[in-house]
Amino acid sequence: MALRKVGFSLLVFLSFVMAGYSVFMYLFSDPQSTPLMVEKLRNVDFQYEPWIYILYVHVISSVFCMLVGPFQFLPQLIRRVKLHRAFGMIYVISILFGGGSGLFLAFYANGGWIGKSGFFLLAVGWLFTTFMAMKKIRERRIQEHKRWMYRSFAFTLAAVSFRIWLAPLLFLFQGDFESAYGLTTWLCWISNLLLVEVWLRRSASREQKKVMAA
């Protein structure tokens, strides 16, 4: 129980830090000063508009996902069905905008075709896992709904793990931004998804042992 509280607290902390970072960097400061934009503006063919407006949609919707996402797993909130559903709808609608805009932004991503394909699959996975979570709850398959929600939030937290992976990869590639960036677009969501799958399998194994021992 204590470990779960620590894990939940860490999720809230990382989500809120990332949300605050996104708001500050892209909404309250000059977005052209960010490392992402510095690299993009070096390309003379890059069209700042409408890309920047789609980015704003992506950032704002992703912030909502990160703010409400962790509380979808809080038992006290789950028991308050109406509130849980309200938070769930905010989360799902935010992902529709975040994932949809992510599909567009993927075609303009740094890191060459590796970066573009990594971000494209991230957006597809984000939308798909959330769709599956919604499908399962409509079918009243609660446990499967929970599992798909964990997978969905793994994609949401790719924004956090992206920053965690990028720094060491820049060091590994000796400052080669394009190579490091491209690989990070894959690792940021694959690593999260693998961790969640391992955790889900272990949780299922523990539950099965409890049933057999009863």
Sequence and secondary structure as in RCSB ss.txt:
>XXXX:A:sequence
MALRKVGFSLLVFLSFVMAGYSVFMYLFSDPQSTPLMVEKLRNVDFQYEPWIYILYVHVISSVFCMLVGPFQFLP
QLIRRVKLHRAFGMIYVISILFGGGSGLFLAFYANGGWIGKSGFFLLAVGWLFTTFMAMKKIRERRIQEHKRWMY
RSFAFTLAAVSFRIWLAPLLFLFQGDFESAYGLTTWLCWISNLLLVEVWLRRSASREQKKVMAA
>XXXX:A:secstr
 HHHHHHHHHHHHHHHHHHHHHHHHHHSS GGGSHHHHHHHTSTT  HHHHHHHHHHHHHHHHHHHHHGGGGG H
HHHHSHHHHHHHHHHHHHHHHHHHHHHHHHHTT SSHHHHHHHHHHHHHHHHHHHHHHHHHHHTT HHHHHHHHH
HHHHHHTHHHHHHHHHHHHHHHTTT HHHHHHHHHHHHHHHHHHHHHHHHHHHHHHHHHHHHH 
